[in-house]
Each structure stands twice: as structure tokens, then as C-alpha cells.
Amino acid sequence: MMADINLRPGETLLDDPHITKAMDIYDALNPREQREIFRSVYRAATAFNRTGDIEVISATFTSGSHVRNG
């Protein structure tokens, strides 16, 4: 892929099989589920951007804070 030319060390190719599978799963979700996935990922990225602490990313997804009832 053309966009993959400028990858930084450790970055994943856009057409990586794991990314493709994850996107297939995401596409099968209903809009409400997709919104919750986006909210969780965006919260983690924002927390990292604000703190510079990589641990906030794993904490977001292991604490259950991304799970909403209802």
C-alpha cells in the first residue's frame, strides 16, 4: 500500500491480517457498538496524549471502564 511507505518502527501495515480481521468484526457491529469502540479507543489515545503515560492505554481496556451497562 502506498500509505505504508512511511511507517515508523513498530507500526502495523494497513493491510495487516490482524487489522483486516478486526475491521471485519467492527463492520459487523451495530452503530451503537461501533460508537462504544470508538469512544474507548479515543479516550485511551486522549489520555495518553495528555499524560504521555503508556500505562493509561492498557488501564483503559483492563479496568472495565470502557464497558457501559444499558
C-alpha positions as CSV (number, residue, x, y, z in Angstrom):
1,M,0.0,0.0,0.0
2,M,1.2,3.5,-0.8
3,A,0.3,4.8,2.7
4,D,2.6,2.1,4.3
5,I,5.7,3.6,2.8
6,N,6.3,6.0,5.7
7,L,5.8,3.6,8.6
8,R,7.6,4.3,11.8
9,P,9.3,1.4,13.6
10,G,6.7,-0.8,15.3
11,E,3.8,0.5,13.2
12,T,1.5,-2.1,11.6
13,L,0.8,-2.2,7.9
14,L,-2.7,-1.0,7.0
15,D,-3.4,-4.4,5.3
16,D,-2.0,-6.5,8.1
17,P,-4.2,-9.6,8.5
18,H,-5.0,-8.8,12.2
19,I,-6.1,-5.3,11.2
20,T,-8.2,-6.7,8.4
21,K,-9.9,-9.2,10.7
22,A,-10.5,-6.5,13.4
23,M,-12.1,-4.2,10.8
24,D,-14.3,-7.0,9.6
25,I,-15.5,-7.5,13.1
26,Y,-16.0,-3.8,13.6
27,D,-18.0,-3.5,10.4
28,A,-20.4,-6.3,11.6
29,L,-21.2,-4.3,14.8
30,N,-24.3,-2.2,15.0
31,P,-23.8,1.6,15.2
32,R,-24.2,1.8,19.0
33,E,-21.4,-0.9,19.4
34,Q,-19.2,0.9,17.0
35,R,-19.7,4.1,18.9
36,E,-18.6,2.5,22.1
37,I,-15.5,1.0,20.5
38,F,-14.6,4.4,19.1
39,R,-15.3,6.1,22.4
40,S,-13.0,3.7,24.3
41,V,-10.1,4.0,21.8
42,Y,-10.4,7.7,21.6
43,R,-10.4,8.0,25.4
44,A,-7.3,5.9,25.6
45,A,-5.5,7.9,22.9
46,T,-6.5,11.2,24.5
47,A,-5.4,10.1,28.0
48,F,-2.0,9.0,26.5
49,N,-1.7,12.3,24.6
50,R,-2.4,14.3,27.8
51,T,-0.2,12.3,30.2
52,G,2.5,10.7,28.0
53,D,2.0,7.6,30.1
54,I,1.6,4.4,28.0
55,E,0.0,2.6,31.0
56,V,-3.2,4.7,30.6
57,I,-3.9,2.8,27.4
58,S,-3.8,-0.7,28.9
59,A,-5.6,0.6,32.0
60,T,-8.4,1.9,29.8
61,F,-9.0,-1.6,28.4
62,T,-8.3,-3.7,31.5
63,S,-10.2,-1.7,34.1
64,G,-13.6,-2.3,32.7
65,S,-14.1,1.5,32.5
66,H,-14.9,1.1,28.8
67,V,-17.8,-1.2,29.4
68,R,-21.1,0.5,29.7
69,N,-24.3,-1.0,31.0
70,G,-27.6,-0.4,29.3
